[in-house]
Amino acid sequence: MPLYEYRCEPCDYTFEALIRNDSDVARCPKCGNVEVAKQFSVPASSPTGTLGYTPASGPGLTAFNGCGKPGCGPGGCAMN
């Protein structure tokens, strides 16, 4: 089911919402308003490999690959 990113127009809060069908309405979790704008976001993808996952992201394990900005990577983020 699609997970979309929204920004609330009145309070400028950014959030994600699961929209299952056309009758679902995104509502800001901070102020409850429905005046929200859908944001562009990067679609999630699954890692590739012979088993469909890499050893660092296999069942029960967590992989941190950074946010993609220069200086980010496993074990650190340039934003901090």
C-alpha positions in Angstrom: 0.0 0.0 0.0 1.3 3.4 -0.9 2.9 5.6 1.8 3.0 9.2 0.8 4.7 12.3 2.3 2.7 15.4 3.0 3.3 18.9 4.3 0.5 20.6 6.3 -0.1 24.0 4.8 -1.3 25.8 8.1 1.3 24.5 10.5 4.2 23.6 8.1 4.5 20.0 9.6 5.9 17.3 7.3 4.5 13.7 7.8 3.8 10.4 6.1 0.4 8.9 5.6 -0.8 5.5 4.3 -3.4 6.0 1.7 -5.3 2.8 1.0 -7.9 4.1 -1.4 -9.5 7.2 -2.9 -11.8 7.7 0.1 -8.8 8.0 2.6 -7.9 11.6 3.4 -4.5 12.6 4.7 -4.8 14.5 8.0 -2.0 16.3 9.8 -1.1 14.4 13.0 0.1 17.6 14.6 -2.9 20.0 14.1 -5.6 17.7 12.5 -6.0 19.8 9.4 -6.7 18.3 6.0 -5.1 21.2 4.0 -2.0 19.2 3.1 0.2 19.2 0.0 1.7 15.9 -1.3 5.5 16.1 -1.4 7.8 14.5 -3.9 9.7 11.7 -2.4 12.2 9.0 -3.4 10.6 5.6 -3.7 12.0 2.9 -1.5 13.8 0.0 -3.1 14.9 -3.4 -1.9 18.6 -4.4 -1.9 19.6 -6.8 -4.7 21.6 -9.9 -4.3 21.4 -13.6 -5.0 19.0 -14.1 -2.0 17.2 -10.8 -2.4 19.0 -9.1 0.5 22.6 -8.2 1.5 24.1 -9.8 4.6 24.0 -6.4 6.4 20.3 -6.1 5.9 19.2 -9.7 6.3 16.5 -10.8 8.7 17.1 -9.5 12.2 19.8 -7.1 11.1 19.8 -3.4 10.5 21.9 -1.6 7.9 22.6 2.1 7.9 23.8 3.4 4.6 23.5 7.2 5.3 21.3 9.8 3.8 23.2 10.0 0.5 24.8 13.4 1.2 28.6 13.7 1.0 30.2 12.4 4.2 27.3 10.1 5.1 27.7 6.4 5.1 27.8 3.4 7.4 28.2 4.5 10.9 27.9 8.2 10.5 25.9 11.1 9.1 27.1 14.5 7.9 23.9 16.0 9.2 24.9 15.4 12.9 
